[in-house]
Amino acid sequence: MSTVLWSDVVGKFYVCKQAQLGEVLSLLTLELGADIRPVNLKKAHNSDEVMAFMAKRLNFPEYFGVNLDALYDVTDEYAHSMQVQIDAEKAVAPQVWLLHTQSSQEKLLFPIMDTLRDAMSAYSGLGLSIVWVKTADA
């Protein structure tokens, strides 16, 4: 597997096209042994719906405030929590949030993407990776 792909994806926020997904998933499952958590955001019409879908599918805590600050905080908490467990050798698999969207949603989703990218840029480790898959509109 490509060392470049490893350094671009693992423990990071990574945007990929559908055509790249097979190679990315191969890396994450076969080499990393990650717990993949897919979230289909293609039917979301606004940022509140996106965050509600994410909160439900990714089991965000009940106190999640459904806003960008809360999204940053919960992403940071999850990343650090997963890394602490991995560092303590608690036999927990790294987690991957696999977010599926359509190209036409890019403007709507930019603030959420930017928030996740910021949260992940402050993090180092392999406990959490976020892969944002953009597909062409049907």
C-alpha positions, -999 to 999 in steps of 0.1 A, spaced: 0 0 0 12 35 -8 30 52 20 17 85 6 -19 73 9 -12 62 45 2 96 55 -27 114 37 -56 93 52 -48 77 86 -55 100 115 -66 128 91 -95 144 74 -94 132 38 -116 140 8 -118 114 -19 -137 106 -51 -157 74 -55 -130 61 -78 -104 62 -50 -126 46 -24 -115 10 -30 -79 18 -24 -87 39 7 -109 12 22 -83 -14 15 -58 6 35 -82 13 63 -95 -22 67 -67 -45 57 -37 -26 70 -52 -6 98 -80 -30 109 -103 0 113 -139 1 124 -156 18 95 -187 39 103 -205 49 71 -228 79 71 -249 86 41 -255 124 39 -268 125 4 -304 132 14 -295 160 38 -309 194 28 -292 216 54 -264 216 80 -288 207 109 -299 175 90 -262 167 83 -253 170 119 -284 151 130 -275 122 107 -239 122 119 -250 123 156 -273 94 152 -250 72 131 -218 80 150 -235 78 185 -226 114 195 -234 121 232 -268 134 241 -253 168 250 -242 173 213 -254 209 205 -260 204 167 -238 234 158 -203 238 144 -186 244 178 -202 213 192 -192 193 161 -156 204 166 -157 195 203 -172 161 198 -148 152 170 -119 163 191 -132 143 221 -137 111 199 -103 114 184 -85 117 217 -106 91 234 -99 66 207 -62 73 208 -60 70 246 -77 35 243 -53 25 215 -23 38 234 -34 18 265 -36 -13 243 -72 -19 251 -77 -39 219 -98 -13 203 -98 -7 166 -92 27 151 -124 43 140 -132 58 105 -161 81 98 -169 74 61 -191 103 50 -209 100 17 -221 131 -1 -229 143 -36 -209 170 -54 -239 193 -56 -239 195 -17 -204 210 -16 -215 246 -9 -240 234 18 -215 212 35 -184 234 33 -187 247 69 -191 212 82 -161 199 62 -141 229 73 -149 222 110 -140 186 107 -108 194 89 -99 219 117 -107 194 144 -85 168 128 -56 192 121 -52 197 158 -50 159 164 -22 134 159 -26 97 161 -45 69 143 -75 66 166 -99 85 143 -98 91 106 -125 109 86 -130 101 49 -153 124 30 -165 107 -2 -179 129 -29 -198 113 -57 -212 128 -89 -248 137 -88 -272 111 -103 
